[in-house]
Amino acid sequence: MAKGGQVMIHEVSKLLVGFRDCFSRTAAFEWFVIVIMGFLSRVDHHGVTSMIRWLALRSGLYTALLSFFRADSWCLKDIQKRWQHIVLSAAPWVQIRDRYILIGDGIKISKEAQKMPGVKRLHQESDNSGKPEYIYGHHHGVLGILAGQVKKLFCIPLCAELHEGVQELRQYQGKPLPVVDGKAKTSVTTLMASMAVDLVKGLCAPCLLILDAYFAVGPVFLILKQVVDAQGQRLLHIVTRAKSNVVGYEDPPPKTGHRGAPRKYGG
């Protein structure tokens, strides 16, 4: 093995040791290490089969590897929190006025298996003419933190989840629905905002969230507004571009008591 490969495996091994406390059983942690190395080493993308093939594991271990993902000896939320702690303690993250810079966006990954959980018909809004208008696939929402130096900046992913076609999965995982003005409102934009809220609460630090104009909608601002510290100061501010069709109104005038529906907007 080349020296560069040995150095990479050594660094990855040091990172993986930090996840040991997230697993109540040693066997589960060992399978976790195998899964991560499988993700790093595989060339094709055929799920667990790719991990078995590229790690040269016995074919009889296929079922055992599947059982790891259903085990109750670990919790995905604990692993995500540990990863966020590792990133904040080791990465050269960027700050603006003592605030971390979070970057969020959605990504649509095409899938051939239309019966796979979470796969649905998705519309692509990209201006790239090489992309089809509709695909079957998964729609992921991803949040990361900006790190690096002035000459080279990059985004380190901190958390990700499916944001379309997984209502039953969210109920199974016990994830609450986004709430806006006291009512549950589930959409791609509100799910991204809720994921950002959970991330910032876990970081316990003020952050700036950078999103594109797709997320510049009222429910997103209302959800993010709820994140405050013990002194009532907002922990999360959003930086985005207003949509081209955005319209601003003043507060509606007081009711006159005359016939007809009262005005909803001012001048």
N, C-alpha and C positions, 0 to 999 in steps of 0.2 A: 504494500500500500504506500502511496506517495506520502511525503511528509506533511503536505497540506491537509490530506484526508485524515491523518492521525491527529493533527491539531484540532480539526473540526470535531471529530468524535470525542476527543478529550473535553472540549468546551461544552458540547452538548451533554455529555455525561455529568458534568458538574451542575448544569442547569436541572437535569432530571432528578438528581438527588434531592433537590429542594422541594420536590413534590411528594416525598415519602410520607409525610404526616397527613396527607390528604386521603390515604388509604388505610382502612382498618385491618387489612390482611396483606401479608407479604406477597402472596401469589397474585393478587390483583395489581399491586404495584409493578411486579415483574411483567405482567401482561401489558400494562400501560407503557412501559419502556419499549416492549416489542412493537406495540402499535405506533408509537412515535417514530421509531427507527424505520418501520415499514413505510410510513408517510414520506420520510426523507429519502429513502432509497429506491422506491418504486419508480418505474418509468411510464408504465401504462396506468390506466385508471379503471380498474375493474373491482373496486371495493376490497373486501377481505382477501379475495383470490389473488390480487396483486401482491399483498403483503406476504402471503404464503409462498408465492413464487419467488419474489426477489430476495426474501430472507432465507430461502432454501429450507423452509420448515417442512416437517412431515405433513402429508395431506390429511392424515387423521386428526391433526390439531385444528382443522377448520372449524368444527363445531365448538371446541373449547374457546377459540378466539371470538366466535360470535357470542358466546355466553358472557364474555367480559363486558360487552356493551350493555348487558341487561343486569349486571351484578348490582347488589345493593350495598356493597362494601365501599363505594365511593360516590361522590356527588359532583356533578359538573360545575355547579356554582362554586364549590370550594376550590376546584382546580383553576377556574378562571380568576378567582381572587388571589390565589397564590401566584399565578402568572403575572397579574398586574403588579403585585408586590415586587416580584423579581425584576420586572422591567423598570419600575421606578427606582429601585435600588442600584441597578447596574447600568442602565442606558443613559447616554448623554442627552437627556431630554431638553427641550427648548421651553423657555418661559417668557411671557410678556407681563410685566408688572406682577410678578410672583404668581402668575396663572399658567397652568398647563394648557397646551394647545391640543385639543381633540379634533379629529377629522372623521366625518361620517359620510357614508354614501351607500347606495344599494347596488348590487351586482346580480345579473341574471345569467345563470349557467344552464345551458341546454342539456337535456337528458334524453336518451333514446327510449328508456323504459317509461312509458306513459302511465303505467299502473304503480309506479314507485310512490310511496307516501310523500305528500307535499308537492308533487309534480303537477303543474297545471299549464294551461295555455296563457302565455305572457305576451304583452305588447311591448316592443322595444321602441323607445322614443329617440334613439340615437340618430344623429345626422349622417352617420356613416352609411353610404349607399350599399356597401358590401354586406351589411347585416340584414337579415330578413325582418320583415315587419312583425311577424309573430313567430314564437318558438314555444316548444314544450320544455319546461325546465323548472329549476328552483330559483326563487328570488330571495337572496340573502341581504340582510342589513348588517353592516360592518362598522365598527368604531375602532379607531387607533389613536396613538399619541405621536405627536411630532417630535423627532429626535435628530441628533447629529450636530454638525458644526455649520458655520455660516456658509462655507463653500459647498457643503453636501448635506442636504436635509432628506430625511425619509420618514415614512410612517410605519410604526410598529403596531400591528393589530392587537387589540386588547380583548375584544369580544365580538361574537357574531351569532346570528340566529336567523331562522327562516321567517319571512314576513308575509307570505301568502300561502293559502291553501293548507294551513296547519292549525286551524281552530281547535280540532280535537286533540292534537298533540299538546297545545298550550294548556288545555284543561287537564290532560293527564299529568303534565309536569307541575301543575298547581300555580302557573303564572297568572297573576291578576290581569284583567283587561284595563287598558288605558281609560282614565276617567277625565272628562272635560265638563266643567260646570255641573258636576254631580251625576253625569250620565256616562255610561260606558260607550266609548267610541273607538272602534277598531279599524284602523287603516294602516297603510304602509308608513305614512308620516307620523301617526301617533305611536306606532310601535317603535319607530326609531327614537322618538323623543323619550319614551318610557325606558328604553334600553340605555339612553344617555343619562337619565336620572339615576338608575340603579348603579351605573358605573361611577358617577360622581359621588354618590353616597358611599360607595366602597372606598374611593380614593380619599375622601374626607379632606378635599383641597379645592380651592377655587379654580375654575377652568373656563376656557373659551372654546366654544363648539363651532366649528366651521362646516357649514352645509351649503349645498347648491340651492338655486332658486326653487327647485321642486318642493323643498320642505318649508318654504316661506309662507306658511298658512297659519291661521289663527289658533287652531288647537295645539300646534307645536309650541307656540309662544306661551300659551296658557299652562301647558304641562311643565315646561322648563322653568316657569316663573315660581313654581312651588318649592324649588330646591333652595333652602336657606340654611345657614348655620345656627348655632345656639344663640347668637346675638341678633338673628333676624336678617342678616346680610345675605344677599343672593350669592350662591356658589357657582352658578352657571349662567353665562351670557352667550348668546348666539350671534354669529357673524355670518351673514348671508346676503344675497342680492334679491331685491324686490322683483316680483314677477312683472312682466311687461304690461299686464292687464290689471295691475293693482289700482284700486281706487280708495281714496281716503274721504271720510265723511266726518262732520262735526256731530256732536250729540243732538238727538232729536229735540225739537221744541216742546215745551210743556203741553199737556193735553188741554184742549180748548173747551171740551164739553159739547161741542157741536156734533151734528150728525156726520157719519163717515168714519172710516178707520183712521186712527191716529198715525202720524208720520213715524217711520222707523229710523230715518236718518235726518240730519240737519243739512245745512248748505254745503 
